[in-house]
Amino acid sequence: MAARALVAILLFKLKNVEQWQSAVNRRAREFGCPSVQHLLLPVILWLTLLPPIFAQSTSGGGRWLPAGVRRAVAEQPAGGNSSVRAAAASDDASADEAADSTDGSARVTRGTGKLPNEHGQVYREYDITPYTIRVTSTARPEQALIDWILRETGYEAWHGEPLGVLSATRRKLRVYHTPEMQKVVADLVDRFVSSEAETWNFSLRVMTVDHPNWRERVKRNLTPVNAQTPGVSAWLLQREQAAVVMAELRRRSDFREHSSPHMLVSNGQPTVVSAMRNRTYIRDLALRPDLWQGFEAQPGQVEEGFSLEFSPLLSRDRGLIDAVIKLNIDQIERMIPVELETPTPAAPRQRTPIQVPQTAQFRFHERFRWPVGQVLLIGMGVVPLAVPVDAKATELVPGIPMPLMGKNAPRAELLVMIEAKGPSSANFGTNVTSSPPQRQGRTR
């Protein structure tokens, strides 16, 4: 209706403007039209048919409409307009699903808008600020809590059925899982936020002996504990027995200790003891005729040494220690030389050596549980020795250093001894009743 009124007003004004009409008639004759009415006839028909076309094409799509057409559409009954829009939305959804099924991409839906709870899952939030405000050694102390929950419950419990959610910030731990799983999580959170489990003193010794016959004299002091890693042995000792074993080891000429025995560890947080060094070598050669030697050496770098990660978690009553121990050893056994041709005009047969490292590795990753009042001793077996060897220990004849194993890379048995000394804020003098050792299995 608005368009028709606009055309009428336009025609009225055109009739009253004779001068403009004569000018338009002259222009129309140039195009073969006898008068301005013939020229405007297609325009009038177009404006007359335009509103219903726009109304039909924009009833549910949200595209632009003329002002008159928008008012006409708004005057339609609400039911009819909503049905058109619903049909358009259904058509769009069907088109999207058809596109998803035909282009090979994954089909994505919005779901029901609610988390599934077929297995009785419940949502809980745990306040972990009593723990996170005490830990200043890392920017994300809550990550240790996540790691321990995954170790205790298993990674598969959060990535399959039933649906589970595990998320943490410095203030809250958010968990969506079954009530049984919530009990396990609550127990771990209590162990972290307990006021009695802040920062503890631990004695962590990393030692090596060239020969494993040290067991002969101290066998009666060792109580075996199962270890799943092949070639690894573990024992529990009373503190008096540990002192006897250390005294016996120090009598040996091949005994070496590679770490400071005392450290402070925040409950649940990992601590790393490492002795790493970088070794550089010539990895490759790039031919460069513009250089006098004819090539440019490309250096490489290999890191060797050992890294021991220790992550303890105390029980609420301070009676047991859960600890994850991770050891990585990387050793460069030798550098194998390879000669490459690097000819130059002055030396057409020039050959230059590069180096290819021959390495040996050892990996250990397990979890142990033992009473606080006892000492854990782990024998890693004879492994690559990636620490500097004391020349004094390799002297078969005084003053003449000789390698113990000829041209082979050095090997030695690596021992790790762990003892809890007590909270850092108080002297640890409480007698703890010993309980049978428990083995928690290998951590993957």
URMO-V50727 format. One record per backbone hydrogen bond with DSSP energy under -0.5 kcal/mol. CO is the residue of the C=O (numbers start at 1). NH is the residue of the N-H. Records with the same first field share a line. If there is no record, write none. Layout:
CO->NH / NH
This chain:
1->5
2->6
3->7
4->8
5->9
6->10
7->11
8->12
9->13
10->14
11->15
12->16
14->17
16->18
17->21
18->22
19->23
20->24
21->25
22->26
23->27
24->28
25->29
26->30
27->31
28->31 / 33
29->32
35->39
36->40
37->41
38->42
40->44
41->45
42->46
43->47
44->48
45->49
46->50
47->51
49->53
50->54
51->55
52->56
53->57
54->58
56->59
58->62
66->70
67->71
68->72
69->73
70->74
71->75
73->76
77->81
78->82
79->83
80->84
81->85
82->86
83->87
84->88
85->89
86->90
87->91
88->92
89->93
90->94
91->95
92->96
93->97
94->98
95->99
96->100
97->101
98->102
99->103
106->108
110->113
117->120
122->177
124->175
126->128 / 173
128->131 / 132
129->133
131->134 / 135
134->136
140->143
141->144 / 145
142->146
143->147
144->148
145->149
146->150
147->151
148->152
149->153
150->154
154->157
155->158
156->159
165->176
167->174
171->128 / 129
172->169 / 174
173->126
174->167
175->124
176->165
177->122
178->182
179->183
180->184
181->185
182->186
183->187
184->188
185->189
186->190
187->191
188->192
189->193
190->194
194->197
198->267
199->424
200->265
201->421 / 422
202->204 / 263
203->205 / 419
205->207 / 417
206->258
207->415
208->256
209->413
211->214
212->215
213->216
214->217 / 218
215->219
218->221
219->222
222->224
223->236
225->234
229->232
233->379
234->225
235->377
236->223
237->375
238->242
239->243
240->244
241->245
242->246
243->247
244->248
245->249
246->250
247->251
248->251
249->252
252->255
256->208
261->204
263->202
265->200
266->269
269->312
271->310
273->308
275->306
277->304
279->302
281->283 / 300
282->355
284->298
285->287
286->296
288->291
291->294
294->288
296->286
297->299
298->283 / 284
300->281
302->279
304->277
305->330
306->275
307->309 / 328
308->273
309->326
310->271
311->324
312->268
313->322
315->318
319->372
320->315
321->323 / 370
322->313
323->325 / 368
324->311 / 326
325->366
326->309
327->364
328->307
329->362
330->305
331->333 / 360
334->336 / 358
335->337
336->356
338->354
340->352
347->344 / 350
350->342
352->340
354->338
356->336
357->359
358->333 / 334
360->331
362->329
364->327
365->443
366->325
367->440
368->323
369->438
370->321
371->374
374->420
375->237
376->418
377->235
378->380 / 416
379->233
381->383 / 414
383->412
384->386
390->393 / 394
391->394
392->395
394->396 / 402
397->400
399->401
400->396 / 397
403->406
405->408
410->385
412->383
413->209
414->380
415->207
416->378
417->205
418->376
419->203 / 421
422->201
423->426
427->429
438->369
441->367
